């Protein structure tokens, strides 16, 4: 009766390949968030210590060079700076790796032509 009345809605159940691709995309989104969070932590650290970048855009090559020239009185601050920089680098490597994996995987995915 419901079908004749047009009250049923078609439902598509994704197959395992589609779910796997969605998981890969979710992992990439998580990597993007980790990169954003790492950058924010470094920016907050620098702001707490009065280090403000006066260049045009953050996270450019010039900005990273500026960060590498910073000096601190206490050695612990320098260690923290290096740890934050390493976290950003790790996040960028992870993001690139996942982006490349998605690009490779999408070629053989059933929904690729769409």
ABEGO torsion letter per residue (X at the ends): XAAAAGABBBBBBBBAAAAAAAAAAAAAAAAAAAAAAAAAAAAAAAAAAGBBBABABBGBAAAAAAAAABBBABAAAAAAAAAAAAAAAAAAAAAAAAAAAAAAAAAABAAAAX
